[in-house]
Amino acid sequence: MFADNLKSLECVDKLSTPLEYLEIQPRILRNLRRYNIYLLEDLLRFIKKNGFDALGKLHGVGKRSCEDLYLILKDKDILTS
């Protein structure tokens, strides 16, 4: 039971990570902030609600930015496949 609680706390800590700590390009960060996406949790909620492809439809966030974000999130083991 203690291990489950510890794992839950680690997930909460990870969700509250500011996006700039994930080494996302400043240009992408600025554009995400226009839509109040500051934390990893904000980004994952947006993706869950709208789909990953919807990021590319945001003003200033294009296909290349989406690809960069996907690779970063996959590299950090936040997204799988």
Secondary structure as a PSIPRED ss2 file (coil, helix, strand):
# PSIPRED VFORMAT (PSIPRED V4.0)

   1 M C   1.000  0.000  0.000
   2 F H   0.000  1.000  0.000
   3 A H   0.000  1.000  0.000
   4 D H   0.000  1.000  0.000
   5 N H   0.000  1.000  0.000
   6 L H   0.000  1.000  0.000
   7 K H   0.000  1.000  0.000
   8 S H   0.000  1.000  0.000
   9 L H   0.000  1.000  0.000
  10 E H   0.000  1.000  0.000
  11 C H   0.000  1.000  0.000
  12 V H   0.000  1.000  0.000
  13 D H   0.000  1.000  0.000
  14 K H   0.000  1.000  0.000
  15 L H   0.000  1.000  0.000
  16 S C   1.000  0.000  0.000
  17 T C   1.000  0.000  0.000
  18 P E   0.000  0.000  1.000
  19 L H   0.000  1.000  0.000
  20 E H   0.000  1.000  0.000
  21 Y H   0.000  1.000  0.000
  22 L H   0.000  1.000  0.000
  23 E C   1.000  0.000  0.000
  24 I C   1.000  0.000  0.000
  25 Q C   1.000  0.000  0.000
  26 P H   0.000  1.000  0.000
  27 R H   0.000  1.000  0.000
  28 I H   0.000  1.000  0.000
  29 L H   0.000  1.000  0.000
  30 R H   0.000  1.000  0.000
  31 N H   0.000  1.000  0.000
  32 L H   0.000  1.000  0.000
  33 R H   0.000  1.000  0.000
  34 R C   1.000  0.000  0.000
  35 Y C   1.000  0.000  0.000
  36 N C   1.000  0.000  0.000
  37 I C   1.000  0.000  0.000
  38 Y C   1.000  0.000  0.000
  39 L E   0.000  0.000  1.000
  40 L H   0.000  1.000  0.000
  41 E H   0.000  1.000  0.000
  42 D H   0.000  1.000  0.000
  43 L H   0.000  1.000  0.000
  44 L H   0.000  1.000  0.000
  45 R H   0.000  1.000  0.000
  46 F H   0.000  1.000  0.000
  47 I H   0.000  1.000  0.000
  48 K H   0.000  1.000  0.000
  49 K H   0.000  1.000  0.000
  50 N H   0.000  1.000  0.000
  51 G C   1.000  0.000  0.000
  52 F H   0.000  1.000  0.000
  53 D H   0.000  1.000  0.000
  54 A H   0.000  1.000  0.000
  55 L H   0.000  1.000  0.000
  56 G H   0.000  1.000  0.000
  57 K H   0.000  1.000  0.000
  58 L C   1.000  0.000  0.000
  59 H C   1.000  0.000  0.000
  60 G C   1.000  0.000  0.000
  61 V C   1.000  0.000  0.000
  62 G C   1.000  0.000  0.000
  63 K H   0.000  1.000  0.000
  64 R H   0.000  1.000  0.000
  65 S H   0.000  1.000  0.000
  66 C H   0.000  1.000  0.000
  67 E H   0.000  1.000  0.000
  68 D H   0.000  1.000  0.000
  69 L H   0.000  1.000  0.000
  70 Y H   0.000  1.000  0.000
  71 L H   0.000  1.000  0.000
  72 I H   0.000  1.000  0.000
  73 L H   0.000  1.000  0.000
  74 K H   0.000  1.000  0.000
  75 D H   0.000  1.000  0.000
  76 K C   1.000  0.000  0.000
  77 D C   1.000  0.000  0.000
  78 I C   1.000  0.000  0.000
  79 L C   1.000  0.000  0.000
  80 T C   1.000  0.000  0.000
  81 S C   1.000  0.000  0.000
